[in-house]
Amino acid sequence: MIKPTNLYIDGTWQEAISKEVRTIYNPFDNQPLATVAEGDRKDAQKAISSARSAFESGDWRYTTAAERGRLVYLLGDLIEKNKEKLAELETLNTGKTLAESLWDMEDIAGIFRYYGGLADKNEGESIASPNPNSQSLLVKEPIGVVGMICPWNYPLLQAAWKIAPALAAGCTMIIKPSEFTPLTTLLWTSLAEEVGFPKGVINTVLGPGHSIGAELAESMEVDMISFTGGIVTGKKIMEAAAGNVKKVALELGGKNPHILFEDGDWETAIDFILNGVFFHAGQICSAGTRVMVASSIHDKVVEHLKQRISNIRLGNGMENDTQMGPLISQTQLDKVSNHVQKAIKEGAKLVVGGKRPTEESLKNGFFYEPTLLTDCTADMAIVKEEVFGPVVHVEKFETEEEAIKKANDTIYGLSAGFWSQDQQRVSRVSKALRFGTVWVNDFNVYFVQAPWGGYKQSGQGRELGHAGLEEFQEVKHIYQNFKPSPLNWFGN
């Protein structure tokens, strides 16, 4: 039996106040995995109160940075120790392959260790003062109570991007995992409980975004919201957060171009295109679904993609020979299918895929065939909108300038990649692309030391790296005058 399944508030596991529950399903076969508590606004309010009390008490924020770091690092070790159990649960709940889930858990352990090590190395500074008889200090303090709204595609990994630096900074928190994929976050919470953080520092509340998420965004007792998800929801969170002008950090996805110039190693690039689109069935914010190819190599690139995509093995993520699992839900399956059908109607050419697989073993899951579209143009919805599925579309370009213009012609700005052996071109193009991360001769590389976040409507703020810690801190200026004397502005 999968446990825990309840809410975690103020250091105890609790049923939802309403006693409501939700069934969690395996997207591979649509069979139930667990029944978990289904919270609502009242549960969120209870968790917020717990986090606020824990912050105001000072038990965590006034703990030395070294001790905070020790506990965060210890949690990383505990995640490493339990990585197989966590990975299996992640695969059952999301459908991704077990190999991908294991990589995630190793990354997560490293993230907690990184911020555990950084906690006492994030120094303030002394700055020059115009008064020689004074001192002027900049100190960094935790921002306060943080509401964390996490996505369903990488439920624990993207939660870790928020949780680890917030803990290191001295914040208290309310974590809301996706209602579809809460299981690894619950197991992680039990590991955090084992480490021994003060009660109220960590609160995990399950339930839908329209109740739990809305309460976190609107609450006057929450100092910051960190959200990963879609643009529409992100904008609603910004509006709701205006009530107390709380800080809002957003990662809202992308429509990420992957550009192959004629002088690039296109044969190697093929492999990176596949990885950039079909890992986790394309349910990745940084998926490089918008492939742009120089016209001189377009046809051979498309032919090689067709051959490789046709051979991708779909199946149960728990089986070693599976290369791609299902989508998360029927809703997501319908969304992807509708995108492809609309693209075909708008003039795109279907090269391979474009439908549900027919194998008996896959019929109960939310599978969609790896799909390749060509003859795509910038005015098509498939080129403009984030599909979040196993669909790659190819556009031609003639010149470097055209490639840059097309790549930047998007409301998103999360990531981009391109292939070239010309160092002058590398310098020009990497500067010209308006994206938070640009990969050269690689794709989808991210690691804890490097900040991650987007330009434009892909969001605001940064996760990972030193910047990820600074997101959860306030900077305070402390000025002390050692020899004050009257100004006598208004007389003696």
TORMARGU-984026 format. One record per residue (C-alpha): x, y, z; residue number from 0; residue in one letter; chain. Coordinates in Angstrom, 2 decimals, always signed. Layout:
<nodes>
[[X Y Z] NUM A A]
...
</nodes>
This chain:
<nodes>
[[+0.00 +0.00 +0.00] 0 M A]
[[+1.26 +3.47 -0.93] 1 I A]
[[+1.74 +5.76 +2.07] 2 K A]
[[+1.62 +8.50 +3.26] 3 P A]
[[-1.62 +9.81 +1.75] 4 T A]
[[-2.71 +12.62 +4.09] 5 N A]
[[-1.95 +16.31 +4.44] 6 L A]
[[+1.06 +17.35 +6.50] 7 Y A]
[[+0.35 +20.45 +8.58] 8 I A]
[[+2.12 +21.78 +11.67] 9 D A]
[[+4.21 +18.66 +12.07] 10 G A]
[[+1.37 +16.12 +11.91] 11 T A]
[[-0.32 +13.99 +9.24] 12 W A]
[[-3.98 +14.94 +8.96] 13 Q A]
[[-7.09 +14.10 +7.00] 14 E A]
[[-8.69 +16.93 +5.06] 15 A A]
[[-11.11 +18.93 +7.18] 16 I A]
[[-13.89 +17.98 +4.77] 17 S A]
[[-12.84 +14.29 +4.85] 18 K A]
[[-12.81 +14.40 +1.03] 19 E A]
[[-10.41 +12.13 -0.86] 20 V A]
[[-9.11 +11.80 -4.42] 21 R A]
[[-8.06 +8.69 -6.33] 22 T A]
[[-4.65 +8.85 -8.01] 23 I A]
[[-4.21 +6.86 -11.24] 24 Y A]
[[-1.35 +5.28 -13.16] 25 N A]
[[-1.39 +6.86 -16.66] 26 P A]
[[+0.04 +3.67 -18.17] 27 F A]
[[-3.15 +1.68 -17.63] 28 D A]
[[-5.51 +4.14 -15.91] 29 N A]
[[-5.65 +1.90 -12.84] 30 Q A]
[[-5.90 +3.41 -9.34] 31 P A]
[[-2.66 +3.75 -7.38] 32 L A]
[[-3.76 +5.38 -4.14] 33 A A]
[[-6.44 +7.40 -2.42] 34 T A]
[[-5.21 +10.66 -0.93] 35 V A]
[[-6.74 +13.41 +1.15] 36 A A]
[[-8.35 +16.21 -0.89] 37 E A]
[[-7.89 +19.53 +0.87] 38 G A]
[[-9.66 +22.83 +0.26] 39 D A]
[[-9.31 +26.47 +1.30] 40 R A]
[[-9.79 +25.68 +4.98] 41 K A]
[[-6.88 +23.24 +4.92] 42 D A]
[[-4.76 +25.78 +3.07] 43 A A]
[[-5.59 +28.42 +5.68] 44 Q A]
[[-4.60 +26.00 +8.43] 45 K A]
[[-1.27 +25.31 +6.71] 46 A A]
[[-0.64 +29.03 +6.15] 47 I A]
[[-1.28 +29.71 +9.83] 48 S A]
[[+1.19 +26.96 +10.75] 49 S A]
[[+3.87 +28.32 +8.42] 50 A A]
[[+3.32 +31.89 +9.64] 51 R A]
[[+3.59 +30.86 +13.30] 52 S A]
[[+6.74 +28.88 +12.57] 53 A A]
[[+8.31 +31.84 +10.81] 54 F A]
[[+7.38 +34.38 +13.47] 55 E A]
[[+8.65 +32.13 +16.27] 56 S A]
[[+12.13 +32.34 +14.75] 57 G A]
[[+12.89 +28.69 +15.49] 58 D A]
[[+13.97 +28.17 +11.89] 59 W A]
[[+14.94 +31.58 +10.52] 60 R A]
[[+17.19 +32.27 +13.52] 61 Y A]
[[+18.76 +28.83 +13.40] 62 T A]
[[+22.35 +29.33 +12.31] 63 T A]
[[+22.93 +29.11 +8.57] 64 A A]
[[+25.39 +26.28 +9.20] 65 A A]
[[+22.77 +24.24 +11.06] 66 E A]
[[+20.11 +24.92 +8.43] 67 R A]
[[+22.58 +23.80 +5.81] 68 G A]
[[+23.41 +20.64 +7.74] 69 R A]
[[+19.76 +19.57 +7.84] 70 L A]
[[+19.16 +20.42 +4.18] 71 V A]
[[+22.28 +18.45 +3.21] 72 Y A]
[[+21.15 +15.54 +5.38] 73 L A]
[[+17.83 +15.52 +3.56] 74 L A]
[[+19.76 +15.17 +0.29] 75 G A]
[[+21.53 +12.11 +1.69] 76 D A]
[[+18.20 +10.63 +2.74] 77 L A]
[[+16.77 +11.17 -0.74] 78 I A]
[[+19.80 +9.40 -2.22] 79 E A]
[[+19.26 +6.50 +0.17] 80 K A]
[[+15.60 +6.20 -0.89] 81 N A]
[[+16.03 +7.01 -4.59] 82 K A]
[[+14.83 +3.64 -5.90] 83 E A]
[[+11.60 +3.82 -3.91] 84 K A]
[[+11.02 +7.42 -4.92] 85 L A]
[[+11.79 +6.67 -8.58] 86 A A]
[[+9.39 +3.74 -8.74] 87 E A]
[[+6.63 +5.85 -7.22] 88 L A]
[[+7.37 +8.68 -9.65] 89 E A]
[[+7.16 +6.33 -12.63] 90 T A]
[[+3.91 +4.79 -11.43] 91 L A]
[[+2.37 +8.23 -10.91] 92 N A]
[[+3.67 +10.05 -14.02] 93 T A]
[[+4.26 +7.27 -16.56] 94 G A]
[[+7.83 +8.34 -17.36] 95 K A]
[[+10.50 +5.66 -17.67] 96 T A]
[[+12.16 +4.36 -14.54] 97 L A]
[[+15.56 +5.44 -15.88] 98 A A]
[[+14.32 +9.03 -16.17] 99 E A]
[[+12.87 +8.90 -12.67] 100 S A]
[[+16.15 +7.61 -11.23] 101 L A]
[[+18.03 +10.47 -12.91] 102 W A]
[[+15.52 +12.87 -11.37] 103 D A]
[[+16.05 +11.48 -7.86] 104 M A]
[[+19.82 +11.70 -8.18] 105 E A]
[[+19.43 +15.31 -9.34] 106 D A]
[[+17.11 +16.05 -6.43] 107 I A]
[[+19.58 +14.66 -3.89] 108 A A]
[[+22.26 +16.85 -5.45] 109 G A]
[[+20.03 +19.93 -5.29] 110 I A]
[[+19.51 +19.55 -1.54] 111 F A]
[[+23.22 +18.96 -1.01] 112 R A]
[[+24.10 +22.01 -3.10] 113 Y A]
[[+21.84 +24.36 -1.14] 114 Y A]
[[+22.82 +22.68 +2.11] 115 G A]
[[+26.41 +23.58 +1.30] 116 G A]
[[+25.51 +27.08 +0.14] 117 L A]
[[+23.44 +28.03 +3.18] 118 A A]
[[+26.32 +29.45 +5.24] 119 D A]
[[+28.31 +30.80 +2.28] 120 K A]
[[+25.81 +33.37 +1.10] 121 N A]
[[+27.43 +36.32 +2.84] 122 E A]
[[+26.21 +39.85 +3.25] 123 G A]
[[+28.60 +42.74 +2.76] 124 E A]
[[+29.91 +45.96 +4.21] 125 S A]
[[+29.54 +48.96 +1.92] 126 I A]
[[+31.23 +52.34 +1.96] 127 A A]
[[+29.44 +55.03 +3.95] 128 S A]
[[+29.70 +58.81 +3.40] 129 P A]
[[+30.09 +59.21 +7.17] 130 N A]
[[+33.48 +58.01 +8.48] 131 P A]
[[+31.95 +57.51 +11.94] 132 N A]
[[+29.45 +54.91 +10.79] 133 S A]
[[+29.07 +51.46 +9.33] 134 Q A]
[[+26.79 +50.36 +6.52] 135 S A]
[[+25.87 +46.69 +6.19] 136 L A]
[[+23.85 +44.67 +3.72] 137 L A]
[[+22.34 +41.53 +5.22] 138 V A]
[[+20.24 +38.83 +3.58] 139 K A]
[[+17.16 +37.59 +5.39] 140 E A]
[[+14.50 +35.00 +4.52] 141 P A]
[[+11.54 +36.44 +2.66] 142 I A]
[[+9.07 +34.71 +5.00] 143 G A]
[[+6.20 +32.33 +4.27] 144 V A]
[[+6.32 +30.87 +0.77] 145 V A]
[[+3.52 +29.16 -1.14] 146 G A]
[[+4.89 +26.66 -3.65] 147 M A]
[[+2.61 +25.47 -6.45] 148 I A]
[[+4.26 +22.60 -8.30] 149 C A]
[[+3.55 +20.95 -11.69] 150 P A]
[[+2.60 +17.38 -12.57] 151 W A]
[[+5.33 +16.64 -15.13] 152 N A]
[[+8.34 +16.68 -12.78] 153 Y A]
[[+6.53 +16.73 -9.45] 154 P A]
[[+9.42 +16.22 -7.06] 155 L A]
[[+12.27 +17.65 -9.14] 156 L A]
[[+10.59 +21.00 -9.68] 157 Q A]
[[+9.40 +21.06 -6.08] 158 A A]
[[+13.03 +20.56 -5.02] 159 A A]
[[+14.08 +23.59 -7.08] 160 W A]
[[+11.86 +25.64 -4.76] 161 K A]
[[+12.08 +23.82 -1.45] 162 I A]
[[+15.84 +23.38 -1.07] 163 A A]
[[+16.83 +27.06 -1.48] 164 P A]
[[+13.86 +28.24 +0.56] 165 A A]
[[+14.87 +25.98 +3.45] 166 L A]
[[+18.49 +27.10 +3.17] 167 A A]
[[+17.35 +30.74 +3.29] 168 A A]
[[+15.30 +30.17 +6.46] 169 G A]
[[+11.80 +30.39 +4.98] 170 C A]
[[+8.76 +28.40 +6.02] 171 T A]
[[+6.50 +26.97 +3.36] 172 M A]
[[+3.28 +25.46 +2.11] 173 I A]
[[+3.87 +22.99 -0.72] 174 I A]
[[+1.01 +22.22 -3.11] 175 K A]
[[+1.85 +19.37 -5.47] 176 P A]
[[-0.30 +18.78 -8.52] 177 S A]
[[-3.52 +16.98 -7.67] 178 E A]
[[-2.56 +14.41 -10.34] 179 F A]
[[+0.94 +13.58 -9.09] 180 T A]
[[+1.29 +14.11 -5.33] 181 P A]
[[+2.78 +10.75 -4.33] 182 L A]
[[+6.52 +11.44 -4.42] 183 T A]
[[+6.04 +14.79 -2.70] 184 T A]
[[+4.23 +13.01 +0.12] 185 L A]
[[+7.01 +10.44 +0.46] 186 L A]
[[+9.57 +13.25 +0.40] 187 W A]
[[+7.64 +14.99 +3.17] 188 T A]
[[+7.97 +11.88 +5.33] 189 S A]
[[+11.74 +11.97 +4.75] 190 L A]
[[+11.84 +15.64 +5.74] 191 A A]
[[+9.92 +14.74 +8.89] 192 E A]
[[+12.57 +12.12 +9.65] 193 E A]
[[+15.33 +14.74 +9.36] 194 V A]
[[+13.65 +16.81 +12.07] 195 G A]
[[+12.82 +20.30 +10.82] 196 F A]
[[+10.87 +22.36 +13.39] 197 P A]
[[+7.12 +21.90 +13.15] 198 K A]
[[+5.38 +24.28 +10.79] 199 G A]
[[+8.45 +24.87 +8.63] 200 V A]
[[+7.21 +22.36 +6.03] 201 I A]
[[+3.51 +21.95 +5.25] 202 N A]
[[+2.25 +19.81 +2.36] 203 T A]
[[-1.35 +20.34 +1.28] 204 V A]
[[-3.12 +18.36 -1.44] 205 L A]
[[-5.99 +19.60 -3.54] 206 G A]
[[-6.93 +21.47 -6.71] 207 P A]
[[-5.43 +24.75 -7.81] 208 G A]
[[-8.74 +26.62 -7.79] 209 H A]
[[-8.96 +26.19 -4.02] 210 S A]
[[-5.52 +25.51 -2.51] 211 I A]
[[-3.55 +27.48 -5.09] 212 G A]
[[-5.98 +30.37 -5.04] 213 A A]
[[-5.84 +30.61 -1.25] 214 E A]
[[-2.05 +30.68 -1.29] 215 L A]
[[-2.02 +33.42 -3.92] 216 A A]
[[-4.66 +35.55 -2.19] 217 E A]
[[-3.60 +35.14 +1.44] 218 S A]
[[-2.29 +38.20 +3.24] 219 M A]
[[-0.17 +35.87 +5.40] 220 E A]
[[+1.87 +34.51 +2.48] 221 V A]
[[+4.91 +36.60 +1.51] 222 D A]
[[+5.82 +34.91 -1.76] 223 M A]
[[+4.40 +32.54 -4.37] 224 I A]
[[+6.63 +30.31 -6.48] 225 S A]
[[+4.66 +28.72 -9.32] 226 F A]
[[+5.55 +26.41 -12.20] 227 T A]
[[+2.82 +25.77 -14.75] 228 G A]
[[+0.92 +27.36 -17.61] 229 G A]
[[+0.66 +30.99 -18.72] 230 I A]
[[-3.08 +31.33 -18.07] 231 V A]
[[-2.78 +30.14 -14.47] 232 T A]
[[+0.38 +32.16 -13.93] 233 G A]
[[-1.39 +35.37 -14.91] 234 K A]
[[-4.25 +34.60 -12.52] 235 K A]
[[-1.75 +34.05 -9.72] 236 I A]
[[-0.14 +37.42 -10.42] 237 M A]
[[-3.52 +39.12 -10.23] 238 E A]
[[-4.45 +37.36 -6.99] 239 A A]
[[-1.06 +38.06 -5.43] 240 A A]
[[-1.51 +41.80 -5.94] 241 A A]
[[-3.71 +41.90 -2.84] 242 G A]
[[-0.70 +42.15 -0.54] 243 N A]
[[+1.89 +42.82 -3.25] 244 V A]
[[+3.59 +39.53 -2.48] 245 K A]
[[+6.58 +38.51 -4.50] 246 K A]
[[+5.75 +36.16 -7.38] 247 V A]
[[+8.25 +33.84 -9.09] 248 A A]
[[+6.93 +32.16 -12.23] 249 L A]
[[+8.13 +29.51 -14.68] 250 E A]
[[+5.44 +29.31 -17.36] 251 L A]
[[+6.83 +27.02 -20.04] 252 G A]
[[+8.15 +27.68 -23.48] 253 G A]
[[+8.04 +27.16 -27.22] 254 K A]
[[+11.69 +26.35 -27.56] 255 N A]
[[+13.48 +26.58 -30.93] 256 P A]
[[+16.16 +24.04 -31.85] 257 H A]
[[+18.13 +25.41 -34.81] 258 I A]
[[+20.34 +23.38 -37.18] 259 L A]
[[+22.65 +25.54 -39.26] 260 F A]
[[+24.24 +24.03 -42.36] 261 E A]
[[+27.71 +24.02 -40.75] 262 D A]
[[+26.54 +22.17 -37.63] 263 G A]
[[+26.95 +18.46 -36.87] 264 D A]
[[+23.39 +17.63 -37.91] 265 W A]
[[+23.81 +13.85 -37.50] 266 E A]
[[+24.66 +14.27 -33.82] 267 T A]
[[+21.95 +16.91 -33.53] 268 A A]
[[+19.34 +14.31 -34.56] 269 I A]
[[+19.91 +12.45 -31.31] 270 D A]
[[+19.56 +15.64 -29.28] 271 F A]
[[+16.35 +16.52 -31.12] 272 I A]
[[+14.88 +13.17 -30.10] 273 L A]
[[+15.96 +13.63 -26.49] 274 N A]
[[+14.68 +17.19 -26.49] 275 G A]
[[+11.19 +16.20 -27.63] 276 V A]
[[+10.44 +12.63 -26.57] 277 F A]
[[+11.82 +12.38 -23.04] 278 F A]
[[+8.76 +12.07 -20.79] 279 H A]
[[+6.56 +12.07 -23.91] 280 A A]
[[+7.37 +15.73 -24.55] 281 G A]
[[+5.87 +16.89 -21.26] 282 Q A]
[[+8.82 +19.17 -20.54] 283 I A]
[[+8.80 +22.97 -20.30] 284 C A]
[[+12.07 +23.12 -22.24] 285 S A]
[[+11.10 +20.60 -24.93] 286 A A]
[[+12.71 +21.56 -28.24] 287 G A]
[[+9.61 +20.89 -30.31] 288 T A]
[[+10.21 +23.73 -32.77] 289 R A]
[[+13.02 +22.42 -34.98] 290 V A]
[[+14.34 +24.92 -37.51] 291 M A]
[[+16.60 +23.53 -40.25] 292 V A]
[[+18.69 +25.23 -42.92] 293 A A]
[[+17.09 +24.49 -46.28] 294 S A]
[[+20.27 +22.88 -47.65] 295 S A]
[[+20.10 +20.04 -45.10] 296 I A]
[[+16.34 +20.02 -44.46] 297 H A]
[[+15.39 +16.92 -46.46] 298 D A]
[[+18.06 +14.61 -45.06] 299 K A]
[[+17.37 +15.79 -41.51] 300 V A]
[[+13.66 +15.04 -41.94] 301 V A]
[[+14.39 +11.60 -43.39] 302 E A]
[[+16.67 +10.66 -40.50] 303 H A]
[[+14.14 +11.97 -37.98] 304 L A]
[[+11.42 +9.91 -39.62] 305 K A]
[[+13.46 +6.72 -39.32] 306 Q A]
[[+14.47 +7.30 -35.72] 307 R A]
[[+11.03 +8.43 -34.54] 308 I A]
[[+9.36 +5.41 -36.14] 309 S A]
[[+11.46 +3.11 -33.95] 310 N A]
[[+10.73 +4.67 -30.54] 311 I A]
[[+9.40 +1.98 -28.20] 312 R A]
[[+6.29 +2.88 -26.19] 313 L A]
[[+5.31 +1.00 -23.08] 314 G A]
[[+5.22 +0.67 -19.32] 315 N A]
[[+7.81 +2.93 -17.74] 316 G A]
[[+8.61 +0.18 -15.23] 317 M A]
[[+9.94 -2.06 -18.04] 318 E A]
[[+13.58 -1.63 -19.04] 319 N A]
[[+13.05 -1.65 -22.81] 320 D A]
[[+10.49 +1.18 -22.77] 321 T A]
[[+11.78 +4.41 -24.30] 322 Q A]
[[+8.66 +6.56 -23.94] 323 M A]
[[+5.67 +6.34 -21.65] 324 G A]
[[+2.16 +7.82 -21.80] 325 P A]
[[+0.80 +11.31 -21.36] 326 L A]
[[-0.48 +12.19 -17.92] 327 I A]
[[-4.24 +12.14 -18.57] 328 S A]
[[-7.05 +11.89 -21.08] 329 Q A]
[[-7.29 +15.67 -21.05] 330 T A]
[[-3.66 +16.00 -22.08] 331 Q A]
[[-4.05 +13.29 -24.71] 332 L A]
[[-7.01 +15.11 -26.25] 333 D A]
[[-5.10 +18.41 -26.20] 334 K A]
[[-2.12 +16.94 -28.07] 335 V A]
[[-4.33 +15.17 -30.61] 336 S A]
[[-6.29 +18.36 -31.27] 337 N A]
[[-3.08 +20.33 -31.82] 338 H A]
[[-1.87 +17.84 -34.44] 339 V A]
[[-5.19 +17.68 -36.27] 340 Q A]
[[-5.40 +21.47 -36.36] 341 K A]
[[-1.86 +21.70 -37.74] 342 A A]
[[-2.71 +19.30 -40.55] 343 I A]
[[-5.79 +21.35 -41.41] 344 K A]
[[-3.62 +24.49 -41.49] 345 E A]
[[-1.27 +22.89 -44.03] 346 G A]
[[+1.33 +20.93 -42.08] 347 A A]
[[+2.43 +17.60 -43.51] 348 K A]
[[+2.19 +14.54 -41.25] 349 L A]
[[+5.34 +12.46 -41.75] 350 V A]
[[+4.95 +9.90 -38.98] 351 V A]
[[+2.69 +9.33 -35.96] 352 G A]
[[-0.32 +11.56 -35.46] 353 G A]
[[-2.58 +9.08 -33.69] 354 K A]
[[-2.99 +6.78 -30.73] 355 R A]
[[-1.06 +3.49 -30.95] 356 P A]
[[-3.05 +0.36 -31.74] 357 T A]
[[-1.16 -2.19 -29.62] 358 E A]
[[-3.37 -4.09 -27.21] 359 E A]
[[-0.92 -3.55 -24.35] 360 S A]
[[-1.25 +0.23 -24.66] 361 L A]
[[-4.99 +0.60 -25.13] 362 K A]
[[-5.84 +1.55 -21.55] 363 N A]
[[-3.12 +4.17 -21.18] 364 G A]
[[-2.91 +7.75 -22.38] 365 F A]
[[-0.49 +7.05 -25.22] 366 F A]
[[+0.12 +9.11 -28.33] 367 Y A]
[[+2.50 +8.09 -31.08] 368 E A]
[[+5.73 +10.08 -31.47] 369 P A]
[[+4.83 +12.53 -34.22] 370 T A]
[[+6.75 +14.45 -36.88] 371 L A]
[[+5.24 +17.33 -38.85] 372 L A]
[[+6.88 +19.29 -41.66] 373 T A]
[[+5.94 +22.24 -43.89] 374 D A]
[[+5.16 +24.23 -40.76] 375 C A]
[[+5.05 +28.01 -40.88] 376 T A]
[[+5.23 +30.69 -38.20] 377 A A]
[[+1.53 +31.55 -38.44] 378 D A]
[[+0.39 +28.04 -37.44] 379 M A]
[[-0.92 +27.41 -33.93] 380 A A]
[[+1.36 +24.37 -33.59] 381 I A]
[[+4.36 +26.71 -34.00] 382 V A]
[[+3.06 +29.36 -31.59] 383 K A]
[[+1.58 +27.29 -28.77] 384 E A]
[[+3.08 +24.92 -26.22] 385 E A]
[[+1.79 +21.43 -27.07] 386 V A]
[[+3.31 +19.50 -24.14] 387 F A]
[[+3.34 +16.19 -25.96] 388 G A]
[[+5.49 +13.95 -28.23] 389 P A]
[[+5.21 +16.17 -31.30] 390 V A]
[[+8.08 +17.76 -33.22] 391 V A]
[[+7.55 +20.11 -36.15] 392 H A]
[[+10.12 +21.28 -38.66] 393 V A]
[[+10.50 +24.66 -40.35] 394 E A]
[[+12.96 +25.71 -43.06] 395 K A]
[[+15.10 +28.82 -43.09] 396 F A]
[[+17.48 +30.31 -45.65] 397 E A]
[[+19.70 +32.69 -43.69] 398 T A]
[[+21.04 +33.18 -40.18] 399 E A]
[[+19.03 +36.39 -39.86] 400 E A]
[[+15.83 +34.59 -40.81] 401 E A]
[[+16.50 +31.83 -38.27] 402 A A]
[[+17.03 +34.35 -35.47] 403 I A]
[[+13.95 +36.34 -36.41] 404 K A]
[[+11.76 +33.21 -36.50] 405 K A]
[[+13.18 +31.86 -33.25] 406 A A]
[[+12.50 +35.12 -31.40] 407 N A]
[[+9.01 +35.47 -32.86] 408 D A]
[[+7.27 +33.98 -29.83] 409 T A]
[[+5.65 +35.13 -26.61] 410 I A]
[[+7.88 +32.66 -24.78] 411 Y A]
[[+11.54 +32.95 -23.88] 412 G A]
[[+12.54 +29.95 -21.78] 413 L A]
[[+15.24 +28.16 -23.77] 414 S A]
[[+16.74 +27.69 -27.22] 415 A A]
[[+19.51 +25.68 -28.81] 416 G A]
[[+21.48 +25.71 -32.03] 417 F A]
[[+24.20 +23.78 -33.84] 418 W A]
[[+27.17 +25.41 -35.53] 419 S A]
[[+30.94 +24.98 -35.78] 420 Q A]
[[+31.50 +28.63 -36.73] 421 D A]
[[+32.65 +30.41 -33.58] 422 Q A]
[[+31.74 +33.84 -34.90] 423 Q A]
[[+28.22 +32.59 -35.65] 424 R A]
[[+28.05 +31.03 -32.19] 425 V A]
[[+28.82 +34.40 -30.65] 426 S A]
[[+26.33 +36.30 -32.84] 427 R A]
[[+23.43 +33.90 -32.50] 428 V A]
[[+23.78 +33.20 -28.77] 429 S A]
[[+23.63 +36.95 -28.11] 430 K A]
[[+20.71 +37.52 -30.47] 431 A A]
[[+18.42 +34.80 -29.12] 432 L A]
[[+16.03 +36.19 -26.47] 433 R A]
[[+15.83 +33.23 -24.13] 434 F A]
[[+16.84 +32.59 -20.53] 435 G A]
[[+19.04 +29.65 -21.52] 436 T A]
[[+20.79 +29.10 -24.85] 437 V A]
[[+22.50 +25.78 -25.60] 438 W A]
[[+25.18 +25.53 -28.29] 439 V A]
[[+25.81 +22.10 -29.82] 440 N A]
[[+23.69 +20.53 -27.09] 441 D A]
[[+20.13 +20.64 -25.79] 442 F A]
[[+18.19 +20.30 -22.53] 443 N A]
[[+21.22 +20.54 -20.27] 444 V A]
[[+20.52 +21.96 -16.87] 445 Y A]
[[+22.27 +21.57 -13.55] 446 F A]
[[+21.97 +23.01 -10.09] 447 V A]
[[+24.86 +25.48 -10.37] 448 Q A]
[[+23.33 +27.37 -13.33] 449 A A]
[[+20.23 +29.57 -12.95] 450 P A]
[[+17.08 +28.61 -14.85] 451 W A]
[[+14.22 +30.86 -15.92] 452 G A]
[[+12.66 +32.62 -18.86] 453 G A]
[[+12.35 +35.89 -20.73] 454 Y A]
[[+9.03 +37.39 -21.79] 455 K A]
[[+5.91 +35.38 -20.88] 456 Q A]
[[+7.94 +32.33 -19.86] 457 S A]
[[+8.00 +33.89 -16.42] 458 G A]
[[+9.99 +35.94 -13.96] 459 Q A]
[[+12.65 +35.13 -11.41] 460 G A]
[[+15.24 +32.36 -11.48] 461 R A]
[[+15.61 +28.92 -9.97] 462 E A]
[[+18.85 +27.01 -9.30] 463 L A]
[[+22.30 +28.45 -8.72] 464 G A]
[[+23.01 +31.34 -6.35] 465 H A]
[[+20.12 +33.19 -7.99] 466 A A]
[[+17.77 +30.44 -6.84] 467 G A]
[[+18.69 +31.10 -3.22] 468 L A]
[[+18.44 +34.86 -3.62] 469 E A]
[[+14.83 +34.50 -4.85] 470 E A]
[[+13.87 +33.55 -1.29] 471 F A]
[[+15.77 +36.36 +0.42] 472 Q A]
[[+15.26 +40.01 +1.21] 473 E A]
[[+18.20 +42.41 +1.29] 474 V A]
[[+18.27 +44.72 +4.31] 475 K A]
[[+20.48 +47.79 +4.68] 476 H A]
[[+21.59 +48.43 +8.28] 477 I A]
[[+23.23 +51.79 +8.93] 478 Y A]
[[+24.76 +52.66 +12.30] 479 Q A]
[[+26.07 +56.10 +13.25] 480 N A]
[[+28.73 +55.80 +15.98] 481 F A]
[[+28.93 +59.53 +16.72] 482 K A]
[[+25.56 +61.16 +16.07] 483 P A]
[[+25.36 +64.93 +16.47] 484 S A]
[[+22.43 +67.33 +16.06] 485 P A]
[[+21.80 +68.79 +12.61] 486 L A]
[[+20.13 +71.89 +14.08] 487 N A]
[[+18.00 +72.22 +10.95] 488 W A]
[[+15.10 +73.53 +13.00] 489 F A]
[[+17.23 +75.46 +15.46] 490 G A]
[[+18.95 +74.51 +18.69] 491 N A]
</nodes>
